[in-house]
Structure formats: structure tokens, C-alpha cells
Amino acid sequence: MTARPFITLTLALLVAQTAVADIGSRIWATGGVTTIEGSAGGGLVPWALLGSYASDEEWGGTLALSRAEVDDYSLSVTGAGLNWNNRLEITVARQTLDLDSLVFTLKDGFGLEQDELNQDIFGAKVRLAGDVLYTPWGQWSAGIQYKRQRDFTVPSAIGARDDSGTDVFVSGSKLFFAAVMERNLLVNLTARATRANQGGLLGFGGDRNNSHELMMEGSVGLFLNRQWLVGAEYRQKPDNLGFATEDDWWDLFVAWVPDRRLAVTGALVNLGDVATLEDQQGLYLSLQGSF
């Protein structure tokens, strides 16, 4: 990724800091970070939390840049979100997948010369009930993500049925105070109905299955203090394409929140086999600004 997006984000954050006196009244780090699909959560899994620090009768927002580098692919994500009254979250994200090693497979096997795939994701999440901190059963939210593949030639060639699709999910999040060695523990469970291949980057549906399936996702994070959070995520995936097996995703992450306006997340990610290329592992880095 070039330096320009990071410079742009930094300037935007500086403007936001001078233009917005109050960033919001919610407790430190209770907005999560921005997922690769734009919704608030971890890196891979959306949480019931809504982005930014906006509470009731407040507006808030987030801007984020993310980059994942695995063995044979690179994924760049630019995302933004808006939180209204800690009730409704609206998000947008652009994903760019650099195909790297897969370029040769596509050229030799399908006669295609394409080196990247792009996808737009438009999301909404509504807080249904509860509070992540103080309600015994935690906070519950429902969300929707409309995904539109901008480069359908490759997905179509490998058997994807559609260039767009919609994911629907329900998430529950709960913070347990002093749960592990007197430190706070955040637990999240998400159920997602989807027919997306590799999150939608390889289209939607396929010759094996063309219907929505229910997938389970989970996250757990331990607050070492209010600035540092370590944890893990797991995301179950559908397997729609006969072209290649699709494996589940998981990561081990650490998030640093040095200021209420800034969050930095790093992770070790494992995406399994992706489009015939085996055991895709690597690093993930995300920078998020809140206003």
C-alpha cells in the first residue's frame, strides 16, 4: 500500500480533532475496531458493538485502513462508518485483493490476465437490546452487508453464480469484569447467513451450493489494561465452489488504543486454502481513527 492513503487518513483525523470537541461519552475501547468488511468488531468478525464512542443522543464516526499480507495474496481495505445515537451504524468499505501468485494459475488454466479483484461493501447494523457492560445478557445487534463484486470475470470463470450478494447477521457481545486474572474479558458470538465465496471476493454461490447457509463466528479478547487488548477470532466459511475448497478463517490479534481517537490492530491470520493455493498465513495491520 502506498503512503498516500495513510497521509490522507492522518490529515482527516487532524481535521476531526479540531472540528469535533467531544468524541463521545462511551468508555474507552468499547467501539471495537473496523473489520475487513467495514462493520465494527474485530478484524474478521463483526461484534454487537457499534463503531466510535457515540452514546445516546450523540453522533460518531470512524475511518480505517487495513492491509493483510499472506503467502500468495494481499488485501487492502479502506472503510468508514457512522454511528447515530449508539443505535444505528452505517458503514462502507472498498476491498482490493492483489492476486499475486494466482495470476499464473488464471492465465494458464483460464486464459485470464487479471492481477486484482475489487469489492464494495455497504453495511448497516442496529443495536436491538442490552448493553455490553451492564446488561447480564450483554448487547445484541443485527446487521446486513450488501456486497458488490466489481471484477466478475475471474469469479464467473471459476464457477461463481452472481456478482453481488447480501449477508445478514446477528451478534451478541458481553464484557465480563475482572474475569481472568482480574482483567476484563470480552466475548462475542455472531451467526451469519451468507453465500459469499471468500467473503464475496470470489463472487456469490457456486456449483456446489447456491443458497444462503448459516455460519458461526466468534471472538474473545482480554483487556490487559484500557489501552491493550489481546485475543482470537474464528470465522466459519461456506464451501460453494467445486473449483477449490474454502476453509475457515482465524486470527490471533493485539489491539492498541493509545488515544480515544486512534486504534492500531495487528494480527497473525490464517485463511486456509484460497482458490487452490494452500495454507495462506500472514500478517494483518489496521489503523482506525474515531471522531
Protein Blocks (a to p, Z undefined) as FASTA:
>chain_A
ZZklmmmmmmmmmmmmmmmmbgbjcdehilopadfkopacdfklccfbdghjbdehiacd
dddddddddfkbccddddddddehhlaccddddddddfklmmmmmmmmnopacfbdcddd
ddddddfbdcfklmmnlpadddddddddfblmlmmmnopabfcdcddddddddddehkbg
oiacdddddddddfbeehilnogadfkbccdcddddddddddfblmbccdddddddddfb
fkbccdddddddddddfbfkbccddddddebjaehiahiadddddddddZZ
